[in-house]
Structures are given as structure tokens and as C-alpha cells.
Amino acid sequence: MCLEWHAFYEDEQNDIWQIDMIHIAKASPYADVFEEVAERILDALTPESKEIILTIKNTACRLNRKVPGIIVCRAVIEGKVKTYSEFLAYESQTKTEGIILWKP
């Protein structure tokens, strides 16, 4: 009950960012869920946590690792992760199969 698109953006450092766009039908059990998740993440972010999230995402990108943003946000906001090394430890101890419905 959804259509999904992916856009790829290459920045000045030649890092490639994947942007996911999903159109979810109103009849889907996931209708409006991800909008609420995004709003709650925005409400929970601080300038420091935003910088940490971007640093972890940049590091993963440079290492050719695709890491869903919600996993990084959860690690930083909920797990208080501050570095890529801490993120790897958090990731190895946190189950993240399927659609992640976590909200801060």
C-alpha cells in the first residue's frame, strides 16, 4: 500500500546521500506514522545531537555503509551515543529488523 522512490545526491566531498520518499495510502496501517516519527525526532533534537547524527552518518558514508537515519537518531537520542565507535557498539546490541517504529 505504498510507492517508494529513492533520490541520490552527491555532495562536494563526493559522498552520496540517499533520500527516500514514500507515498503511503491512507488505508495503510502506516498512514501518518512516519510523519509523527519525524515530528517527534525534530522536537527531540538539539544542535549537539543534530551534529552528532550528521557526523555518524558522514562517517558511515565514507566507510561505504548504508545506515538508516532512524537507527542513528535512535542511537543518539535514546542511547546517548556520541561517536561512531559508540554507535557501532549500540548497533550491535540493538535489534533493528524490519520497519522501525521507534519514536522519541
Secondary structure, 3 states (H helix, E strand, C coil): CEEEEEEEEECCCCCEEEEEEEEECCCCCCCCHHHHHHHHHHHHCCHHHHHHHHHHHHHHHHCCCCCCHHHHHHHHHCCCCCCHHHHHHHHHHCCCCCCCCCCC
